[in-house]
């Protein structure tokens, strides 16, 4: 994980330096994936959140929806209200860009969260 984290961090720095918001968002998303797989939820949340904001800025709906979906996965364990919001936004964006698979996946995640015994709106 250390090598991957270092590589994504370097990529983020390079893309920041050259002014590529899309490249920076991709690197942040990758960092979010690494942090999430290590249960470093605060770092994953920060990386995914920044990535989705950059994707939104450059008009990359698929990237934004993907990052929002993954934020929902991070929030799912402890912050159901935020998970619900993230999944709903991801579903909306997937529908807008015509990604039916993503829309269904986000919808399923949203539904499963709502019917979870621990759901607190």
N, C-alpha and C positions, 0 to 999 in steps of 0.2 A: 504493500500500500504506500509505503514511503516514496518509492520511486515514481509511482503514478501521481501521487500528490505533488511531488516536486515538478514533474513534467507539466501537469495542468497549471500549476502556479506560474511556471516560466512562460507557458503559452499565454496565460492571462496578461502577464507583464508585457510581452511582445505586442499583443493585440491592442493593449492600452496605449503603448508607445506609438504605434502606427495609426491609431484612431479607428480600429475596426471593432465597432460595437458588437457585430454579429460574432466575430471570432472570440471576443471576450466573453460573450454570453455562452458560447459553446464550451469554453474552458471552465467557466463557473458552473455550468450544468454538470460537467464531468467531475469537478470537485464535489459537487453535491451528491453525486452517485457514490463516490468513494466514502465520503463522510457518512452517508445514510447506511451504507453496507457495514460500517463500523459502529453503528448506533451512536454516532456523534451528532445528535439531532439539532443542537443549536447551530453548529457549523453547517450542517446540511440545509437547515432552514435559511440561513443567511445566504448561502451560495445559490440555492434555487430561487429565492426571492429576488436577488440582484439579477440573476439570469433572466427571469421572466420580465423584469422591468426593462432590461436592455432589449430583449426580443420585441417587447411592445413598442419601444422607441423606434426600432428599425422596421416595424411592420411585418415581423416574422411570426405569423399566427400559430403555425405548427409548433415552433419552439416555445412560444409563450404558453400554449395549452399544455405541452409536455411538462414544462417546469411547474405549472400550477397543479397538474395532476400529481407530480412527485411531492410537492408541498403538502397536498392532501394526505399522501402516504405518511409523511413525517408527522403531521398533526393528528392523524387517526388514533394514535396511541393515547393521547392525553388532552387534546383540545378539539373536541368534536365540532364546535361551532366554526372554527377555522377550517377544519377538514371539509365540512359541508360547503363553505364558501369557496374554497379552492376547487373542489370537484365540480361545483355548479358553474364556476367561471370557465373551467377547462371544457366542460360539456358544451357551453355556449359558443366558445371559440371554435371547437372542433366542428360544430354544426354550421357555423358561419363559413368556414373554409371548405366544407364538403368532405371532411374526414369522418366517414360513417363509423369506421372501426373505433377510432378514438372517442367519438361521441357515445357509442354504445359502452365502451369500457368505462368512461367517466360516469355515465348514467348508472351502470351496474355498481360501481364503487359507491356512488351517492346513495343508491337504494340499499345496499348492504349495510352502510353506515346507519341509515335511518332505522333499519330493522334490527340493529344490534341491541342486545340487552343493556348495554352500557350507554346507549345514546342519550345525550342530554343536549337539547337544542339551545 
